[in-house]
């Protein structure tokens, strides 16, 4: 009897022990080791920033099996549970966690703690905290001001080139390297940025008074080692017949470089050393210069000679602006850079023509092309990937000049991100997406300087002085969509002149 009792007690103890270390739960999962899960974080401190993402990575393991992982941060409204049983059909003895979280662009917090909790089949947990700070460095430095890819320096009694640039970084710059081989003092010259977010440099360089080309390289490096390289060729020569000339109606180098495209405005090369500009002057007193380079007022700037205002000078140190005194008219200005001469005239907005034969905002556009006036719709222009999409970005016509249109409307905001690539044409709005009526294409998809009319239907104002699908010199307008890349985040405005075939996207003022 005593022996039977001892046997029964021993069997009950063994059964209890077996259940403790190896019995199965209702789902058939075994509790093997009775230990908490292990978690090895790849990093306990992540650096990110507003508008960017951070990724929490960790190696997880548990002999019993991991059932789920929870990530929580109340300040970020984050409470994410990753259910491994739901995903894989059973617990996992090992799991590589990799979870991405996108921070809002308007996030104002500076640091956050994300709590990561791992659960095993026995309900045991392991918890770890990950610190997320908003001091990440994701972007390369950029040059907001720098010489053109090719620059001409005129030979003078004293030949000088004023090297100017501005480098910026969203976090901290380390240094900028200037390399101008063949010029003493500028071969691998290092400019210390001392952790600043922006550094500007301007210095005159003496060059030999001889026709020669120099290769300039600028390298901006930030504290994380990210870098941006810009190259330019500096040509020392007599006055060349520049293939392109630009009209600048802004006052600073920063404004020359703050646009997405269109500033300064390219003008016509009408003959050897001769150029013609047309410009709509909205306000009396507008000051303009002519530049053979796009990014700076140096090394050559054509303006009024301070000693004789009937002539031009090319010296940026002394040139005075040409002042446009009449408002609400188009100016036509012809310049001869070899003979340093110019002449100006004006004409009215009613004398100006453009290729559009429709009245803006009026029911005059034949929706079905059937001639039935009952089906006519209001005529509008917009920018986008189709005539339907143009309805999402309709231009507003200027109150004083019917050739001039804007986007967005006054009081509205159009925000573009740094690095954002646009992709559009200018086209009539059509709710059904019909093509080929009133459209413009660019001379180049990336480096846009002018717009050519591009109506495959030949939908053209008969009074227009231009030619459909042809540039003014008779060459073909090709089907180039506009794909500029935005340099700086901010609010912008699109301005387009159908008479001039010129447009620009510039910071909203």
C-alpha positions, 0 to 999 in steps of 0.5 A: 500500500505504501509502495503504491502511494509512493509510485503515484506521488512520484508519477504526479511529480514527474508529470508536473515537471514535464508539463513545466518544462515541455508541455504544449499549449492549446495551439501545440507550441512548446515551452522549451527553455523558460527564458525571456527572448533575446534582442540585439539592436543594430543601433540604440541611437538613430539619426533622422530628420523631418520628412525623412525615415528611420529604420529600427533593426534588431536580431531576435531569438527565442527557443520557445518561439517569438510570437510578436514584436511591438514598437511604440512611441506616443509622441510619434503616434506609433503603436505597431505590432508585428504578428509573426504567427499571422505572417508565418503561420507559427512562432519563429525561433529567430527573426531579423527585425527591420521596421521603417517609420516616415517622419512628417515633414512638419515634425517639430520634435527634436528627440523621440524614444521608441520602445521595442518589445518582443514576446515569446509563446510563454508570454515572456517579454524583452524590452529595449529603447531606441533613441531617435534624434532629428540631427541626421544628414541625408543630403549632399551639400549643394552650390547655390551660387557657382560659375557657369560650366563655361565662363569667358574672361576678357583680356584686359590690361589687367585680366582678372576673374572674380571667383564667387560661389556659395555652398550650403548643407542642411546640417554642417559643412566641413570645407570647400576645396578649390582646384584651379591648376596653373593658377598659383594660390588656387591649386587645391586651396582649402576653405574651412567651413567650420561647421556652418550651414552656408559658406560664401566665397568671393575673390579676384584672381589675376590671370595672365593676359593671354588666350588660355583655358583653365579647368576649375573644380569646386568640391564641397564636403560636409561633416558626414563626408557627403560631397558635391563637385562642380566643374567649370572651364574658364576661357581667357580671350578677346570678345567672342561672338557668344552663342547665347546672351541673357537678360537679367531683371534681378538685382543679386547673384542669389536671385539669379540662382534661386529659380527652378528655370527661366532666370536669367531669360535667354534672348535671340542671337540675331547676328555676329555679336548682335542680340535682340531682347523682348521683355514685358515691363510690368512696373516702371523703373525695372533695371536690367543687364545683359549677361553671357553667363547665367549664374553670376554678374561676373566676369562679364556684364553688359550695362550702360557705360557710366561715362556715356549712357548711349553706349554699353560697357562689359565691366561688371564693376562699373556697368549701370543698369538699363532702366525701363521707364514705361510700365505695361508695355513690351520693350524691344532692345537690340545690343551689339557687344562688339561695338558696345551699342544698343537701341530700344523701342516699345510696343503695346500688348495689343500689338503683341501676338501669340499663337492662341486663337481663343479667348481665355475663360470664355466658352469658345473651345469646341469640346467635341470638335463638331462645331456645335456651340452648345458643346463649347467649353471655357478655354483654359491653359494649365501645366501637367501630364495631359489636358485632363491633368492640366485642370489640376494646375490651371493658369490665371490670366494677368489682368493687364496683359492677356499674353501673360499667365500665372500659377498658382492664383494669388493667395494660393500656395505651391510648394516644391521639395528639394530634389523633386523632378517635375514632368509636364507640358503646357497645354489647354485644359480638356476634361476628356483629355483630348490632345494637340490643340494649344501646347508648348514644349521646351528647348531642353527637358532639364535645362529649360530656357525657352518654349516652342509652340507645338500644336499637331492639329495646327490650331494657331492664331492666324495673326501670330507672327511665329510659326507652329512647331518651329523656332524663330530661326526655322529649326524644329521644335521637338517633343521635349517634356519639361523635367526640371529638378528643384534645388531648394524646398519652398513655395514657388510661382510659375510665370509664362508669356505666350507672346515671348515663348518664355517661362520661369518658375521662381520663389514666391515673393 
